[in-house]
């Protein structure tokens, strides 16, 4: 079983971090996911009629991530937290990208609740996963760019397994190796806050909502929490 952990230096730097890990096994990504389709369409409809809009950088949930990014040396207006980038795209285009049912599920939950979300195909993760500061010597291959290799800058927060980096800038971009596709059957989904004092209830609600979308299409699903 893959273990996720927050490294001690990250825990010290961001002591109010709380991460929900929603793990699903036996996923069936090739069948219809009507509840996910309805969730995405509902957000798009509410955006169009003006009854809802995604959180922007003036929202405390996004602002807290901008502050965290600056703290580890990343400009959040140039390299945006995932939920900020996704929300801006939705506000501009009026639609969420359709990738596959599992990814569409966490994207919908992410923008609905204003929390960064991501996922890893556990069949392509090696060993355990740690959230820590980069030393600058690690390797990262961005999603959609299998021929590209980057080196995170020293001090940048990354997810990393025993092979190489799984995300850069904490949650800005995922790696190609552990991407979630329709064929993924064992997946760990993550929802994050760096202000659990304020956002714990939002996070637990979002995790339960994501699990509800996954459960009809999985043999088993669980929710666990990482805190500092």
N, C-alpha and C positions, 0 to 999 in steps of 0.2 A: 504494500500500500504506500502510495506517495504521501510524504509528510510535507506540509507547508509550514514555514516558520518565518517570523520576523527577526532579523538579525539584531543583536543587542545595540549596535550603534544607531540603527534606524529607530529602534524602540526608545532610546534615550533622546533622539532628536525630535521624534514625533510621538510623544507619550499618550496622545489621545486617539491613536490609530485603532480602528476596528475593521476587520475584514471578514465578510461572510464567504464561506467556501461551500458552494452547492455542488455536490458530486452526483452525477447520474451515470448509471451503468445499464447496458443493454439498450442503448438509445436506438431508435428506428427513424433515421433521418430521411428516408426515402418515401415515407407515407405522408399524407396530408396532416397538417397541424392547424385545424380550423380556429382554435382559441388564440393561437399566436397571430394568425392572419387577422382575426377580429381585433386583437389588441393594437396591432400596428395601424390598421385602418381607422380605429377609434381616435388614436392620437392625431392622425392626419386630418380627420374630419373636424375635430375640435380646434386644431390649429387654423384650419380654413375658415371656420365660423367665428373665430376670435374668442372662444370660451376658455382657451388654454394656450400657453406658449412655453417652450422649453426654457429652463433656467439659463441665464446668461451670466457674464462675469460680474454683474452687480448683485447677483444672488449670493447669500452667505455660503451656500454649499459649493459654488464654483469659486468664490473668492478665497475660501480656505485652501483650495488646491493651488490657486495662483500663488498664494503665500508660501505653500510648501515647495512648489517648483523653484521659486526664487531662493529659498533657503538652501537648496542643493545645487544652485548655480545654473538653472535653466530659465530662460525667458519665456513665460507662459503665454505671451501674446505672439510669439514666433513659433514655439513648439507647445501646442496646447494640450492640456489634460484631455483624455479621450472623451469624456462626457461633454466637455465644452466644445470640442471640435464637432462631435456628432449633433449636438443641439444647434450649433450655428448652421450646419449643413441642412438640417431639417427646417429651420426657420427660413433659410434662403430658398430652398427648392420646394418645400411643401410636402416632401415625401422622405421616408427613410429608405436607405438602400435595402434591396432584397438580396440576401446572400444565400442562406439556407435556413431551415426552420430553427435550428439551435441558436445560430448567431442572431437571427431576427428576434428571437425570444429575449435574449439578454440586451440587445439594443433597445427594444421597446421598454423594458424595465428600467434600463439606465436613464433614458431621457425622461421617462415618466416621473422618476423619483430624484433626478438630478445627482446621480451617483455614478462614478466611473465603474465600468464593468468590462470583464474580459473572460477568456476561456482558453484552456489548454487541452488538447487531445492527449490523454494520459498514456495511450499506447506509444506515443512518441516522446514522452518525458523520460529522462534517465535519472534514477535516484530521486533524492528529495529536492525540494524547491525552497530557496531562501530569498528573502527580500533584503538586500544589503546595498551598501555603497560600492560602486565599481572602483577598481584600482587602475583602470585604464588599459589593462592587457587582455581583457575579455573580448570575445568575438560574438557578433550579432549579424544574423541574416534576416533582413526585413521581410515581412509578409508581402508576397507577390513578387519578390525579387530574389529568387533562389541563387542567382549568380553573384549577388552582392555580399560583401563582408564589411562590416563597420566595427569600429572599436569605441565603445562608450567612453566618455571622458571621465577622468578620475573624479570621484565624489558624486557622480550621478547615481541615482537610486535605480536599481535593476531587480528584476526577477531572474534567477539563474538556477539551472540544475547542474548535474555533474558533467554535462557536455559543453554548453555555452549559454548565452543570454537568451531569455524568453521574452522579456519586454525591456524597452528603453524608456528613460525618463519616467520611471515608476509604472505609468499606464498609458503613455502616449502612443506606443506602437508595439504590436506583437511580432513574434518571430514566425518565419515561414514553416519551420520544422514542426511546430506544435499547433498549427492552424486547425481549426475545426471545420470539417466538411460533412457532407451528407453521409459519408461512410464511417464517421467517428462514432464509436459505440461506448467509450469510457471517457467522460469529459468532466473536468473540474471548472466550474464557473465561479468567478470572483466578483464581489461587490465591495466597494471600499469607501471609507470615510477617514479623514484625519481629524475629525471633531466629533468623537463619539458622545461627548457630553451633550451636544446638541442633537446629533443625528442618529443615535442608537435606534430609536423607534422607527425612523424612516428606513434604516438599513434592514432591520428585522422584517418589516412589512414587505420591503422589496425582495428579500430573500425568499419569503414565503410565496410571494406572487410568482417569482421565477420558478420555484419548485412546482407550483401548481400548473404552470405551462408545460413543464418537462414530464411530470408524472404520468400522464396518459400515454406517453411515447417511450417509456423507460421501464426496465424490469425493477429497478430500485433507485431511489434518490434520497440523499441525506443532506442536512445543513449543519455545518460546524462553524465556529467563530475563532478567529485569531485576534488577540488583543495584546496590548503591551503592558 
